[in-house]
Amino acid sequence: MEGNWEARKVLGTGSRWSIGDGSMVRIWNDNWIPLPTTFRPITPSNALDAEAKVSDLLLSRPRRWNIQQVNEIFWLFDANNILGIPLGSAAADKLIWHYTNHGEYTVCSA
């Protein structure tokens, strides 16, 4: 049973969300920014509700980041990293492994 907890710790340290429609990913509590140090914003979470989703930072038609909102809420470091995240299709968000190009966990990438 102890091995399962160790595996969870390893997966938790390298997994992050790939943003699709942003509806499943919490801005302040989930790993989603592609920075291997934290995967989360370093900006204090006083501007939005603790349960706010990444989708709250998006505009539609065409789907894009709300640049003004991102720049108002986040410190420059976070804002630049967030605005650098490409928005592909509006598919569901997907949990991926950060340390491989294909997003899948391998023993060698741990």
Backbone bond lengths (Angstrom), bond angles and torsions (degrees), N, CA, C in turn:
res aa  C-N    CA-C-N  psi(-1)  N-CA   C-N-CA  omega(-1)  CA-C   N-CA-C  phi
1 M - - - 1.446 - - 1.527 111.31 -
2 E 1.320 117.64 -33.71 1.455 121.60 -179.91 1.527 111.16 -62.23
3 G 1.330 117.22 -33.94 1.458 121.33 178.51 1.516 112.38 -61.41
4 N 1.330 117.31 -35.60 1.461 120.61 178.26 1.525 111.38 -63.59
5 W 1.333 117.05 -40.34 1.463 120.47 178.87 1.518 110.76 -66.59
6 E 1.323 116.96 -39.05 1.465 120.32 177.80 1.528 110.38 -63.79
7 A 1.330 116.18 -41.93 1.464 120.12 178.61 1.524 110.72 -62.74
8 R 1.317 117.83 -41.41 1.466 121.23 178.37 1.524 111.32 -61.96
9 K 1.337 116.36 -39.64 1.462 119.51 178.93 1.526 110.51 -63.10
10 V 1.336 116.40 -43.86 1.468 120.54 179.98 1.521 109.95 -63.07
11 L 1.323 117.03 -48.08 1.460 120.16 -178.69 1.524 111.49 -65.05
12 G 1.319 116.86 -35.54 1.459 120.64 179.19 1.512 113.34 -66.67
13 T 1.319 117.06 -28.67 1.463 119.68 -177.71 1.521 113.18 -82.65
14 G 1.311 118.95 -16.43 1.460 120.53 -177.64 1.511 114.77 -122.60
15 S 1.323 117.17 -2.06 1.457 118.64 179.98 1.522 110.14 -94.59
16 R 1.318 114.64 147.10 1.461 120.93 176.43 1.527 108.18 -152.04
17 W 1.317 114.74 166.25 1.455 120.44 179.60 1.528 110.79 -86.72
18 S 1.318 115.18 136.16 1.455 122.02 167.60 1.531 105.22 -93.31
19 I 1.311 117.10 125.98 1.456 120.61 -172.18 1.523 111.11 -78.64
20 G 1.316 114.20 124.14 1.462 122.30 172.04 1.517 107.38 -105.29
21 D 1.351 116.00 -95.87 1.466 118.77 176.71 1.527 112.45 -91.32
22 G 1.342 117.25 -8.24 1.462 121.90 176.33 1.513 115.69 79.44
23 S 1.325 117.92 2.46 1.465 120.74 -173.52 1.525 114.73 -78.37
24 M 1.315 117.70 -16.51 1.469 120.69 -177.87 1.528 112.92 -101.10
25 V 1.310 117.82 -10.59 1.461 121.51 -169.60 1.530 110.81 -105.07
26 R 1.328 115.44 121.28 1.461 120.99 177.59 1.529 109.06 -82.16
27 I 1.310 116.35 130.26 1.465 122.46 -175.47 1.519 111.98 -56.71
28 W 1.323 117.56 -47.18 1.464 121.53 -170.60 1.520 113.93 -93.81
29 N 1.327 119.01 -20.65 1.463 120.69 -170.91 1.522 115.65 -114.12
30 D 1.312 118.20 -8.81 1.463 120.71 -178.39 1.529 110.43 -111.92
31 N 1.320 115.27 155.07 1.467 122.13 176.39 1.524 108.40 -82.21
32 W 1.344 117.13 115.40 1.465 118.74 -178.39 1.526 114.73 -148.19
33 I 1.316 118.05 -18.39 1.466 119.83 179.05 1.528 107.94 -87.26
34 P 1.327 118.73 126.49 1.470 121.07 -173.17 1.528 114.41 -72.15
35 L 1.320 115.58 60.85 1.462 123.15 174.69 1.516 107.82 -125.44
36 P 1.313 118.69 116.64 1.464 120.73 -172.65 1.522 115.60 -67.17
37 T 1.315 118.87 -5.92 1.464 118.89 179.17 1.519 111.93 -78.17
38 T 1.321 117.50 -43.75 1.466 119.89 -177.46 1.517 113.77 -133.26
39 F 1.305 118.49 -30.14 1.470 125.26 -173.68 1.526 112.35 63.92
40 R 1.321 117.45 4.99 1.466 122.37 -178.40 1.526 108.99 -128.98
41 P 1.339 116.41 161.93 1.468 118.26 176.46 1.526 111.17 -64.27
42 I 1.329 115.45 145.78 1.467 119.27 173.54 1.529 110.44 -93.33
43 T 1.318 116.72 -12.03 1.459 122.14 176.35 1.527 109.31 -63.03
44 P 1.329 119.10 136.51 1.473 120.23 175.63 1.530 110.86 -59.60
45 S 1.308 116.21 145.06 1.471 121.48 -172.97 1.522 113.28 -89.72
46 N 1.319 117.87 47.17 1.458 119.45 -177.88 1.524 114.05 -96.16
47 A 1.311 118.80 -6.34 1.461 121.28 -175.88 1.524 113.63 -90.92
48 L 1.306 117.82 -26.34 1.463 122.12 -178.51 1.517 109.60 -130.31
49 D 1.305 115.64 158.89 1.455 122.39 175.88 1.528 110.26 -55.08
50 A 1.314 116.58 146.41 1.470 121.76 -178.47 1.523 112.10 -60.32
51 E 1.315 117.97 -25.91 1.464 121.63 -179.21 1.530 112.72 -99.48
52 A 1.321 118.18 10.77 1.466 121.27 179.79 1.521 110.01 -58.66
53 K 1.305 116.12 144.02 1.463 122.76 -178.13 1.529 110.61 -102.42
54 V 1.308 115.16 158.30 1.463 120.81 176.73 1.529 110.05 -58.54
55 S 1.320 117.76 -32.39 1.469 120.62 178.58 1.528 111.88 -59.20
56 D 1.342 117.52 -23.49 1.466 121.16 177.22 1.527 112.04 -68.93
57 L 1.320 117.31 -13.10 1.465 122.16 -179.87 1.526 112.50 -99.62
58 L 1.339 116.54 4.34 1.462 121.14 -174.86 1.521 111.97 -108.42
59 L 1.319 115.27 149.54 1.460 123.12 170.55 1.521 107.62 -108.11
60 S 1.330 116.90 160.54 1.464 119.46 178.72 1.525 109.95 -116.82
61 R 1.300 115.05 165.68 1.468 124.81 175.24 1.510 113.56 55.56
62 P 1.255 122.78 73.08 1.466 126.12 -7.97 1.525 110.89 -80.31
63 R 1.300 114.45 156.28 1.465 120.55 -179.19 1.523 108.37 -68.90
64 R 1.349 114.17 125.12 1.466 119.71 -176.52 1.524 108.86 -160.49
65 W 1.311 115.18 166.43 1.463 120.02 175.42 1.521 109.14 -67.68
66 N 1.325 116.23 143.29 1.459 121.74 171.75 1.535 105.82 -83.22
67 I 1.311 116.11 88.60 1.463 122.39 -171.81 1.526 111.41 -57.33
68 Q 1.318 116.80 -44.55 1.466 119.98 -179.11 1.526 110.91 -61.20
69 Q 1.320 117.26 -45.81 1.466 120.99 -179.72 1.527 111.35 -64.44
70 V 1.323 116.76 -44.94 1.467 120.51 179.60 1.528 110.06 -60.11
71 N 1.325 116.91 -44.09 1.468 120.29 -179.86 1.525 112.94 -68.03
72 E 1.322 117.85 -29.21 1.468 121.24 178.52 1.524 112.46 -76.65
73 I 1.329 116.74 -33.61 1.469 121.38 -173.96 1.522 112.53 -86.90
74 F 1.331 116.74 -40.55 1.459 120.60 -168.74 1.521 112.54 -105.86
75 W 1.317 115.32 150.86 1.452 121.31 170.42 1.521 108.15 -61.26
76 L 1.315 116.65 156.82 1.460 122.45 -175.68 1.526 112.50 -53.11
77 F 1.322 117.37 -43.59 1.465 121.25 -179.76 1.524 110.79 -57.12
78 D 1.333 116.83 -49.83 1.465 120.80 179.37 1.520 111.28 -66.74
79 A 1.325 116.96 -44.81 1.466 120.53 -177.89 1.525 110.77 -57.92
80 N 1.313 117.73 -45.27 1.466 120.76 179.43 1.521 111.91 -62.16
81 N 1.324 117.07 -40.90 1.464 120.04 179.66 1.521 111.90 -70.32
82 I 1.315 117.27 -38.45 1.465 120.56 178.36 1.524 110.15 -66.13
83 L 1.322 116.87 -48.15 1.465 120.26 -178.39 1.525 112.29 -66.59
84 G 1.319 117.33 -16.79 1.459 121.71 176.19 1.521 113.74 -84.36
85 I 1.326 117.13 -6.77 1.466 120.42 178.87 1.523 108.11 -77.95
86 P 1.336 117.69 119.49 1.465 119.31 -179.91 1.526 110.91 -69.47
87 L 1.307 115.41 142.77 1.460 121.37 175.86 1.516 107.69 -107.85
88 G 1.305 115.85 107.06 1.454 120.75 178.64 1.512 109.79 -86.10
89 S 1.288 115.31 -131.16 1.460 120.16 179.56 1.524 109.61 -69.70
90 A 1.293 115.72 164.85 1.466 120.99 178.72 1.525 110.58 -87.99
91 A 1.318 116.76 34.38 1.465 121.34 178.32 1.522 109.34 -69.70
92 A 1.295 116.24 175.30 1.465 120.95 178.58 1.525 110.08 -65.02
93 D 1.316 115.71 149.33 1.459 120.83 174.13 1.524 108.61 -62.07
94 K 1.327 116.06 151.76 1.464 119.86 -175.04 1.522 109.91 -134.40
95 L 1.327 116.44 132.59 1.455 121.21 176.24 1.526 108.26 -79.65
96 I 1.338 116.24 125.98 1.465 120.76 -176.79 1.525 110.00 -129.27
97 W 1.323 115.45 166.71 1.459 122.98 173.92 1.521 107.04 -94.87
98 H 1.312 117.47 119.18 1.463 123.05 -173.37 1.528 113.60 -64.41
99 Y 1.313 117.64 -30.66 1.465 121.42 -168.00 1.521 115.33 -89.63
100 T 1.332 118.26 12.34 1.459 120.66 171.98 1.524 108.48 -131.19
101 N 1.323 116.59 153.07 1.465 120.66 179.84 1.517 112.28 -66.25
102 H 1.329 116.83 -31.63 1.462 120.46 -177.47 1.524 112.97 -89.75
103 G 1.333 118.31 -4.30 1.455 121.69 175.13 1.510 115.72 79.52
104 E 1.329 117.35 8.93 1.460 120.76 -179.82 1.519 109.95 -108.23
105 Y 1.322 115.35 141.53 1.460 121.72 179.85 1.520 110.24 -70.64
106 T 1.336 116.56 135.60 1.460 122.13 170.60 1.522 107.40 -132.68
107 V 1.306 117.06 155.70 1.459 120.73 179.44 1.526 109.98 -59.89
108 C 1.316 117.47 -38.19 1.469 121.06 -179.19 1.523 112.70 -67.07
109 S 1.332 117.72 -25.55 1.466 120.17 -177.01 1.517 113.18 -89.31
110 A 1.319 117.51 -6.01 1.476 120.71 -176.92 1.508 111.69 -73.69
